[in-house]
Amino acid sequence: MALQDSSLSLQTASSVNAIYGINRLPSELLIEIFKFQPWDDGYGYHLSDSTKGPWILAAVCRQWRQLVIGEPRLWGTLSMLFGVSHNPPVDIFLSYAQHTPLSFHVTLWEESTMPAGAMHSICQHAEAVGIENLTIWTLHPVTGYDHPKFRFLHHTQKLKTLNLFMAVRDNQNLSEFLVPFQHCPMLRQVFMNMGFCSGASPTMGPTSFPWMQLTTLSLIVSIMSMPLVVSILRLSRNLECFSLHGSEDEDYGANEYEENLENAGEQEPIALIHLRDLDIQMPTRLLSLLHCPALQSLHTEWVHIDDHTAFVEKYAAGPR
C-alpha cells in the first residue's frame, strides 16, 4: 500500500511539473541551468545530504532525474567536510561523473579525517581524469601531504583553478601553504583569502609556486599584508586580471592608510604589461607602483586620490 501511495505521488508530481513552462525547455538548456545550482555554502556538505548537490534536482520529477543522472558534468563537483563519521556515497558520484575532471571542495580542519574508502575512490578517479578546480579551507599549511588524507594533492597536474581560504598568521610564510601546488603546469587562476587573521603581516619565502603562469589573481588580505602583495605581483608578471580586496573586518585607520605601502620596503615600479582588468577595493598606495600599459578596465575604492588621478591620466582607463 505504501509503495502504491509513493508511486501515485511520483506520478502526480510529474504531471504537475509538466504543466510549468520550465519543463518545456530543451533538455540541453535545462542542463545548462542546472549547472548554476550552488552545491554548497562554501564549507562543504555531506554527499549523502539529499537537500544539496545534484540530489535535490534529481528529486523534483522523473524528467529531471533522468537528465541529472545522465549528465556527467553535474556530478564532477565533490564538496565535503573532512571529519565525517560515515562513508559518504563517493562511488555513486564518481560513477555518474564518468570521465569528467573533478572540481573538489574540501575543508581541512586540524585533526580532520576522511574514511579511507572514500579517499581511495577519489584518488583513483583523480588519477584517471585529474582535478581541474580545487577549493581548500584550512587553518594550517598542508605539511606532510603524503599522509593518506592528503593523497588527492598528488593529482593536481591538470589543476586550472585554485581557491585557498587560509589563516596566515603574523610573520608566517605563505610559501608553506603553496608547497603542494609547485607542479601544476595548467594552473592559470588563483583566489586566496588571507583575511582570517586581521592585522597579520605574513611573509613570502623561497617558493617554486608557478606565479608566472597565472593570468587571473584575486587576493583578500589584511592591510598590513601589502609587502606580501608587492612580492606576489613582482612574481606574477603575466597577469591579465588582478583583484585586491581588504578583509571584511579590516580597520581602515588613517595611519595604516598612509603607511601600508611604505612597509613594502621598495618603490620600484611593478610591470604588469598584460594586465587588462584591475580592481582594488582597499586603502593602498599600490597604484603608484603599477605599470599597466594594456589596462582596459579600472575599479578602485579607498585608494589615494592623487594616485588614482595620476594613474587614470597615464593609462586612460578610468572606472567603468
Phi and psi in degrees as a GROMACS rama.xvg file:
@    title "Ramachandran Plot"
@    xaxis  label "Phi"
@    yaxis  label "Psi"
@TYPE xy
-63.2746  -39.9687  ALA-2
-64.558  -37.9368  LEU-3
-64.9104  -43.8839  GLN-4
-60.8727  -41.8174  ASP-5
-64.5932  -43.2815  SER-6
-63.9265  -41.009  SER-7
-64.7863  -41.0048  LEU-8
-61.9024  -41.1088  SER-9
-65.6864  -41.3363  LEU-10
-64.7662  -41.8336  GLN-11
-62.83  -43.7054  THR-12
-62.1461  -41.7335  ALA-13
-64.788  -38.3731  SER-14
-67.3411  -41.7789  SER-15
-65.1652  -43.7626  VAL-16
-63.1351  -31.4227  ASN-17
-66.2278  -21.7264  ALA-18
-70.3711  -34.235  ILE-19
-74.5844  146.999  TYR-20
-62.9669  -27.4569  GLY-21
-62.3086  -30.9674  ILE-22
-79.8838  -2.14573  ASN-23
-91.2849  -5.96145  ARG-24
-71.8491  152.581  LEU-25
-59.5904  147.628  PRO-26
-56.4578  -38.9506  SER-27
-61.7577  -38.3382  GLU-28
-71.9617  -38.779  LEU-29
-59.7271  -42.7347  LEU-30
-62.6414  -40.3542  ILE-31
-63.0838  -37.2127  GLU-32
-66.6944  -40.8164  ILE-33
-59.822  -29.9643  PHE-34
-64.4956  -20.0581  LYS-35
-86.8254  -1.57316  PHE-36
-64.9756  119.002  GLN-37
-69.1449  119.118  PRO-38
-74.6207  -27.9411  TRP-39
-156.392  178.348  ASP-40
-95.5813  14.4598  ASP-41
96.8168  -13.8978  GLY-42
-105.444  2.82281  TYR-43
88.3936  173.313  GLY-44
-157.86  163.506  TYR-45
-74.7118  130.972  HIS-46
-63.5336  -20.4844  LEU-47
-86.1374  0.199645  SER-48
-72.4677  109.18  ASP-49
-74.3849  -5.3129  SER-50
-94.2287  0.560339  THR-51
-136.303  169.563  LYS-52
68.3785  -166.886  GLY-53
-66.8027  -15.5256  PRO-54
-56.031  -43.9812  TRP-55
-66.89  -32.4147  ILE-56
-71.1013  -40.0025  LEU-57
-67.8163  -17.0432  ALA-58
-90.2412  -4.10257  ALA-59
-69.8321  -51.8576  VAL-60
-162.919  172.208  CYS-61
-63.1196  -40.7194  ARG-62
-61.9324  -45.5621  GLN-63
-66.4464  -37.995  TRP-64
-59.9326  -44.778  ARG-65
-62.8479  -41.0133  GLN-66
-66.3957  -46.3252  LEU-67
-64.8053  -47.8381  VAL-68
-66.7687  -28.7372  ILE-69
-88.5245  1.9017  GLY-70
-113.241  99.3135  GLU-71
-57.6309  -32.3326  PRO-72
-65.644  -19.8996  ARG-73
-79.8509  -11.6358  LEU-74
-111.905  5.91343  TRP-75
-84.528  -3.53246  GLY-76
-100.976  112.772  THR-77
-106.277  120.864  LEU-78
-128.108  121.358  SER-79
-153.436  157.775  MET-80
-97.6622  124.303  LEU-81
-66.9762  145.402  PHE-82
109.734  0.391291  GLY-83
-67.1765  146.915  VAL-84
-93.211  -6.35579  SER-85
-123.467  168.809  HIS-86
-83.6255  109.054  ASN-87
-68.73  157.049  PRO-88
-77.0723  58.3554  PRO-89
-61.0326  -41.2351  VAL-90
-61.3685  -34.926  ASP-91
-65.5426  -47.2154  ILE-92
-56.166  -49.525  PHE-93
-69.1726  -31.0193  LEU-94
-68.8582  -36.15  SER-95
-73.9767  -31.9005  TYR-96
-69.7435  -25.4771  ALA-97
55.4516  -116.426  GLN-98
-102.009  20.2185  HIS-99
-75.7649  127.204  THR-100
-59.5368  148.135  PRO-101
-82.9641  145.141  LEU-102
-111.525  113.74  SER-103
-114.607  119.474  PHE-104
-112.113  121.537  HIS-105
-141.23  141.546  VAL-106
-108.634  120.092  THR-107
-113.306  92.593  LEU-108
-88.9066  166.955  TRP-109
-60.9147  137.089  GLU-110
64.1042  18.6975  GLU-111
-73.6043  149.552  SER-112
-132.34  163.207  THR-113
-143.461  134.859  MET-114
-50.9103  133.908  PRO-115
-58.403  -36.7058  ALA-116
-63.5083  -41.1058  GLY-117
-65.1398  -45.5551  ALA-118
-66.3585  -35.3475  MET-119
-62.712  -42.5169  HIS-120
-65.3229  -42.1601  SER-121
-63.0395  -44.2686  ILE-122
-65.6016  -38.5758  CYS-123
-62.1656  -45.3269  GLN-124
-66.628  -42.9698  HIS-125
-63.8656  -36.4952  ALA-126
-64.5637  -34.7556  GLU-127
-79.1955  -41.8497  ALA-128
-119.432  -15.9098  VAL-129
90.5333  164.766  GLY-130
-111.225  119.74  ILE-131
-93.3692  -35.9671  GLU-132
-130.339  131.168  ASN-133
-134.087  128.291  LEU-134
-121.447  125.547  THR-135
-127.738  126.742  ILE-136
-102.454  123.608  TRP-137
-152.25  147.584  THR-138
-96.5462  -11.5667  LEU-139
-138.612  150.013  HIS-140
-58.6029  144.378  PRO-141
-81.5614  78.5324  VAL-142
-88.573  150.621  THR-143
62.2874  45.9714  GLY-144
-76.9941  12.7248  TYR-145
-76.804  -9.47537  ASP-146
-58.9498  142.411  HIS-147
-50.8124  -36.3789  PRO-148
-73.5714  -11.1986  LYS-149
-109.464  12.3084  PHE-150
-62.7688  -23.9557  ARG-151
-61.3628  -22.1601  PHE-152
-70.7911  -9.58077  LEU-153
-82.5035  -2.85899  HIS-154
-121.107  44.0803  HIS-155
-108.423  18.3769  THR-156
-63.3729  -25.2992  GLN-157
-100.603  11.925  LYS-158
-63.8723  129.522  LEU-159
-111.121  -32.5788  LYS-160
-132.174  130.472  THR-161
-125.027  126.33  LEU-162
-119.059  119.191  ASN-163
-119.488  121.475  LEU-164
-110.607  112.389  PHE-165
-144.241  157.135  MET-166
-103.447  91.6142  ALA-167
-90.649  116.21  VAL-168
-85.6281  172.35  ARG-169
-58.4373  128.909  ASP-170
65.0211  10.6997  ASN-171
-79.5878  146.649  GLN-172
-83.9648  115.823  ASN-173
-59.8829  -31.5387  LEU-174
-56.6583  -27.5215  SER-175
-61.8916  -33.805  GLU-176
-76.3032  -18.3169  PHE-177
-101.527  -2.35411  LEU-178
-52.9457  -43.5163  VAL-179
-67.7518  -8.96929  PRO-180
-116.837  29.1755  PHE-181
-76.6915  -20.978  GLN-182
-123.257  70.1429  HIS-183
-128.21  81.1733  CYS-184
-64.8041  -17.0711  PRO-185
-101.572  1.26926  MET-186
-67.4546  126.952  LEU-187
-129.22  -26.79  ARG-188
-124.341  131.632  GLN-189
-134.539  132.061  VAL-190
-120.89  126.429  PHE-191
-129.581  125.175  MET-192
-109.412  108.736  ASN-193
-109.927  30.0245  MET-194
-90.4887  5.459  GLY-195
-67.1522  -32.6208  PHE-196
-113.706  89.1499  CYS-197
-62.3501  136.344  SER-198
85.2153  -5.61657  GLY-199
-72.7995  150.442  ALA-200
-125.218  81.6503  SER-201
-70.4986  164.325  PRO-202
-117.897  169.915  THR-203
-123.149  110.048  MET-204
-90.4302  -173.035  GLY-205
-56.594  134.223  PRO-206
-145.201  146.921  THR-207
-107.292  13.8914  SER-208
-62.7989  137.433  PHE-209
-78.7367  63.039  PRO-210
-58.7902  -36.6706  TRP-211
-64.0174  -22.3079  MET-212
-77.8776  -22.3344  GLN-213
-69.1143  138.71  LEU-214
-108.828  -22.7197  THR-215
-132.389  128.395  THR-216
-138.558  129.417  LEU-217
-128.555  128.339  SER-218
-125.38  136.126  LEU-219
-118.392  115.902  ILE-220
-138.835  165.5  VAL-221
-74.297  152.144  SER-222
-63.6325  -23.0255  ILE-223
-79.4436  -1.52125  MET-224
-93.0222  10.7065  SER-225
-59.2847  -37.3067  MET-226
-57.8635  -37.661  PRO-227
-67.0081  -41.6035  LEU-228
-60.2776  -43.574  VAL-229
-60.8217  -43.4952  VAL-230
-61.6284  -42.0761  SER-231
-64.3992  -43.5261  ILE-232
-65.867  -33.9445  LEU-233
-68.0403  -22.4981  ARG-234
-91.9717  -14.8151  LEU-235
-111.439  58.8618  SER-236
-74.8509  -10.5976  ARG-237
-101.878  17.1669  ASN-238
-63.0058  141.955  LEU-239
-108.749  -27.5214  GLU-240
-135.362  131.042  CYS-241
-137.587  131.892  PHE-242
-128.439  133.299  SER-243
-132.53  117.941  LEU-244
-127.406  149.484  HIS-245
-82.7346  151.568  GLY-246
-64.1263  150.797  SER-247
-61.1972  -31.1226  GLU-248
-93.6087  15.5485  ASP-249
-69.894  138.953  GLU-250
-94.6742  108.886  ASP-251
-83.4359  67.305  TYR-252
-77.9391  158.743  GLY-253
-65.1746  -37.85  ALA-254
-63.7994  -47.9162  ASN-255
-63.158  -33.9058  GLU-256
-55.6186  -41.9975  TYR-257
-90.6639  -23.7304  GLU-258
-98.5322  -17.2758  GLU-259
-63.2378  -37.1325  ASN-260
-76.1027  -32.7731  LEU-261
-61.2214  -31.2548  GLU-262
-66.9162  -16.5989  ASN-263
-67.4698  -23.74  ALA-264
84.4294  0.224004  GLY-265
-154.291  154.276  GLU-266
-123.072  12.3908  GLN-267
-68.81  142.596  GLU-268
-59.4849  148.876  PRO-269
-106.397  111.485  ILE-270
-86.245  112.446  ALA-271
-119.077  76.5356  LEU-272
-73.8278  -14.2605  ILE-273
-101.105  -2.97432  HIS-274
-67.3115  124.842  LEU-275
-107.226  -37.8068  ARG-276
-121.832  127.223  ASP-277
-130.693  128.316  LEU-278
-134.272  112.025  ASP-279
-124.113  118.775  ILE-280
-126.345  59.6151  GLN-281
-164.663  157.007  MET-282
-71.1898  115.004  PRO-283
-159.157  155.644  THR-284
-100.754  18.4118  ARG-285
-58.9276  -33.5092  LEU-286
-56.3514  -31.7134  LEU-287
-67.7459  -15.0087  SER-288
-98.052  -21.3957  LEU-289
-80.0852  137.58  LEU-290
-118.572  108.22  HIS-291
-132.437  74.9174  CYS-292
-66.3731  -20.5753  PRO-293
-98.5838  10.6571  ALA-294
-61.967  135.031  LEU-295
-120.147  -29.667  GLN-296
-136.446  130.882  SER-297
-132.578  127.324  LEU-298
-128.455  123.453  HIS-299
-138.709  154.154  THR-300
-156.054  139.456  GLU-301
76.6091  -4.56733  TRP-302
-74.6177  160.827  VAL-303
-62.664  127.89  HIS-304
-58.7202  -40.4537  ILE-305
-66.9522  -39.3103  ASP-306
-64.4293  -40.8851  ASP-307
-63.0991  -46.498  HIS-308
-62.0029  -45.6178  THR-309
-63.9727  -39.1428  ALA-310
-65.8312  -44.786  PHE-311
-64.0876  -42.7477  VAL-312
-64.1861  -36.5866  GLU-313
-72.3786  -38.256  LYS-314
-111.474  1.34702  TYR-315
49.4331  42.1039  ALA-316
-95.7793  -75.7427  ALA-317
78.5342  155.4  GLY-318
-64.8538  144.184  PRO-319
